[in-house]
């Protein structure tokens, strides 16, 4: 896996096209962002 002298074109083309799904923390951040957008005041952050 450490041999990255010649990255295959298949992987290079698939990586940017379909990046690996990040951990579930991304879902939490998305929900927090949605709540922050719905309620501009930082009251949701405290609650």
Residue pairs with C-beta under 8 A, 6 or more apart in sequence:
32 44
35 44
36 44
36 45
38 44
